[in-house]
Amino acid sequence: MQPLSEHIADDRSQLFVGRQNECDWVRTWLRSFDPPTQIVAITGMGGVGKSTLLARLLEIGQTHHAITVWIDARTCYRTPRRFLESLPDRFQHWQRMTGPRPPLMLAIDNYEELDVLETWLKEVFLPGLPATGVLLLLASRPNVYAPWVLDPGWQRRVHLWPLGDFSPEETEDYLSRRQWPANDLAVARRLAERHPLSLAVLSEARRRRPSTNPLELEALVRESLSVRLLREVTDPDLEPLVEALSLLRDADLTRLERVLETRISPRRYAALKRLSFVKRTAINTVSLHDLAVTHLFRDFQQRDPKRLDHLRHRAVQVLLDEWDQSDAGKRGALAQHLLWVCRDVLQEGTHYADLTDAAPELEVSGYRASDYPWLRTLIAAWPRQSLPLAPPEALALFDIIADQFPSAIRVTREASGRPVAVFVALPLYDRTLELIRAFHPVVADRLLAFDHAIGHSGSEDANTLFNVLSGFDFQQKRYTAETLLGVVARDQLSFQVGVLGLLILTNPDLKAFLRRLGYQSQPFPVSHPPVADEELFILDLRHQHFGAWIQSLLRQLRPTHPGIRVEDVRYVLDHWSDARKLGAGALAQRLQLPAEDLRQLIQEGLAADPPAPLTARDARVLQETFFSGDRTVWQHAERLHVSRATYYRYLEKSLTHLATWLESKMRRF
């Protein structure tokens, strides 16, 4: 009868994905004659699959008749004697063998817990093992192997294997092996972002409860990963630094100190850089791992929204100070950074584009000749261009622009280099205006009527960008439409520095999105036959500092005046049926509303399709908590299909959103 261990190994092998190079290296070592003793050091952030890879490598060793030993360093007493006592009997049996011995694979998980034994391991324990036939596999979050690599006696025997997220192909393979629906791959990528632990949590939740909606799946992933990451931050002094990095795209020591308004010691900064989810992005510059940014930022949003707003305003001011001291060549990157810092504020109330998805595997850059056939396909398939042309004319225009004005083309590419979006914005001056006239005389005339200076300027004087062509690949399954639109929107907004941005629109969702970003509009009928609601959308930053525009949006979308307190909102909901208490409460007094009018106002906010920033989930949580009868917290959580901890976070966020919406209404009273 086959033992259970073999069944478990078979199941693991069938579901194991990726890490092919690492597995092949171990197979090669095992097949070698009398292979030299080697050390493999596996590093990576929490949940990236270090322990899973160790288990898989030991399974490979077993199929090659190696003696395999696993130790979790967290269970070892940190003395040489206790370490030796923790080694299992089969290690002792292997040591006592005479004659030819099978290879030994010794795996130590969470190796960083043995830091005090490092010298003893390096100078006493390992030198006592044979020079051949031993493979030591060490797994740790931080890279703690500098003493090994710098030691001339060891450096040829040490191999560093930093683990990253799965590739897009590995992610799809992982999900397909777990029966994830093929048409939902983009949703899974958005929720888990190719991180192995997140994918495991996501697929297991879907397996256990197939009807779980994306919001609940997202909460499960975020909760599990945030706990795993924050468990590593054992020093309270590091928490503010992690919070700041969750907001910023990247930072050096000076930028962090200015945002946090405090001095950061070299020891503290070095400890930050040792965290497994912190990476170096340039000399003396650090950022969070892409997935850590997503989940730790959302955790920060829910845990302390007031502190987040304070840090955001500080970060904006610091970046604007850097702006004033930088040359023009660096301001595009700073514009992108400012937009990233404000991503959640700009996102509120709109679902057209996702400005909060970092989408690190997507690159936006200039046109390459190899893009040509892909871009023609995207443009031909796009239903409505800003310059209203039929597909054949749009392609003819693109051919001329690619030949004569290639710098006007911005291309979004996936990791393989394949274009998935294109956005073409012509600088308007005499030559480009004549090109537009050749394809659409009415638009050219209307643009001249809008700004006569366009027709009399040369390329060096052009300060107006007019979007003429676009195309997006919404058929691919890796990225949602909202993610692609958000990446392109952030890129294009960073090009609005010191220019007038124009585009002609009919899409009501895109109109609402751009109005939220400060665009103005006016009727602009140019099509024949006429098209309803054709408008010119305008963002004029020719005479306005980009930073002033950002700050004006923050003031408009997230006012900093003393707001309505969450506890006052909760008081109203707790005393909903008592008109006397409602009328005497702080909220009714501040809004100067009688109890019945206050009830009607709040019911408007809790409608089935609630106003921003309230969401349908907010309305559902508040209805369940305050209007569904006398239930316990556990019962509320169960009815909402979430854990108790997640329920509390949802409730706090819902009350905060209701208070924010009431603030916006307050100006009318």
Helices and strands as residue ranges (DSSP letters): H 4-15, H 20-31, E 38-43, H 50-63, E 67-72, G 73-75, H 80-86, H 89-96, E 104-109, G 111-117, H 118-120, I 121-125, G 126-128, E 134-140, H 146-150, E 158-162, H 168-177, G 182-184, H 185-192, H 196-208, H 214-230, G 236-238, H 239-247, E 251-252, H 253-260, H 266-274, E 278-282, E 285-288, H 290-303, H 305-324, H 328-341, H 343-347, E 363-366, G 369-371, H 372-381, H 391-404, G 406-408, E 409-413, E 419-427, H 430-439, H 441-450, G 452-456, G 459-461, E 464-472, H 481-494, E 500-505, H 508-516, E 520-523, E 535-540, H 546-557, H 566-574, H 579-584, H 586-591, H 595-605, H 616-627, H 633-640, H 644-666
